[in-house]
């Protein structure tokens, strides 16, 4: 399973986002993900992928506009080869 697939499954299961909306090009704004919800998602992502997100959420907000951006960012924080781990 790819990082994006794991991320999409997490968003569907934990945040009740319809699977058909979970596309790499889907914007966070288009998915009604506001600042508070984004924090909840980041905590869930940290737990799911066993990573630690940097504390500067302003930088993350500027850097992450789509689900694809989020998946790419998560991959950059996960040890090589671990992104596709079950």
Secondary structure, 3 states (H helix, E strand, C coil): CCHHHHHHHHHHHHHCCCHHHCCCCCECCCCCCCHHHHHHHHHHHHHHHCCCCCCCHHHHHHHCCEHHHHHHHHHHHCCCCCCCCC
